[in-house]
Amino acid sequence: MIPLEWLQEVIRERDGLRRLLEEAGSLSVAAHRLATAKCMTTEHSSAVPTRGEVRAAARQIASRVPGTAVPETALLVSDCEALGLAVI
């Protein structure tokens, strides 16, 4: 599935972001996946999200998944980097 189709499906489904979080295993990984998909669907596409994009994706997930707390940006980024997920 191409990023735009995946992104639309995740956002459109009522429990899409909850499912993304469960499948990813952590908010950092889920936010990175969501941010990366969004980056790849823009006019100037990139496969590497910025710190701000990862943070915004984490907030979007938390807004739709009750009980999800968004940590500081530095912690999100360090979690991603520890797992080999690039962030600029």
C-alpha positions in Angstrom: 0.0 0.0 0.0 1.4 3.4 -0.9 1.9 6.0 1.9 -1.1 8.2 0.8 -3.5 5.2 0.9 -2.2 3.9 4.2 -2.3 7.4 5.7 -5.9 8.0 4.6 -6.9 4.6 5.9 -5.3 5.1 9.3 -6.8 8.5 9.8 -10.2 7.6 8.4 -10.8 4.5 10.5 -12.3 5.2 13.9 -9.7 3.1 15.6 -6.9 3.5 13.1 -4.5 5.5 15.3 -5.2 3.2 18.2 -4.4 0.2 16.0 -1.2 1.9 14.7 -0.1 2.5 18.3 -0.7 -1.1 19.3 1.1 -2.5 16.2 4.0 -0.2 16.6 4.5 -1.1 20.3 5.4 2.4 21.4 4.2 6.0 20.8 7.6 7.0 19.4 7.5 4.3 16.7 3.9 5.0 15.9 4.5 8.7 15.7 7.6 8.2 13.4 5.5 6.0 11.1 2.7 8.5 10.9 5.1 11.4 10.4 7.0 9.6 7.7 3.9 8.8 5.8 2.8 12.4 6.0 6.2 13.5 4.8 6.1 11.2 1.8 2.8 12.6 0.7 3.8 16.2 0.5 4.9 18.1 -2.6 8.5 18.0 -1.4 8.5 14.5 -0.2 11.0 13.1 2.2 11.3 9.8 4.0 12.8 11.4 7.1 10.5 13.4 9.4 11.6 16.4 11.4 11.5 16.5 15.2 8.4 18.8 15.0 6.6 16.4 12.6 7.2 13.4 15.0 5.9 15.5 17.9 2.8 16.6 15.9 2.1 13.0 15.0 2.5 11.9 18.6 0.0 14.6 19.6 -2.4 13.5 16.9 -2.2 9.9 18.1 -2.7 10.9 21.7 -5.7 13.0 20.8 -7.5 9.9 19.5 -6.2 7.3 21.9 -7.4 8.0 25.5 -4.7 7.6 28.2 -1.8 8.3 25.8 0.7 10.8 27.2 3.1 12.6 24.9 6.6 12.8 26.3 9.0 15.7 25.7 10.2 16.0 22.1 13.8 15.0 23.1 12.6 11.7 24.5 10.5 10.9 21.4 13.5 11.6 19.2 16.0 9.7 21.3 13.6 6.7 21.3 13.4 6.8 17.6 17.1 7.1 17.1 17.8 4.3 19.5 15.6 2.1 17.3 17.4 3.2 14.1 14.6 5.5 13.0 16.0 8.7 11.4 14.7 12.1 12.5 16.1 15.5 11.4 
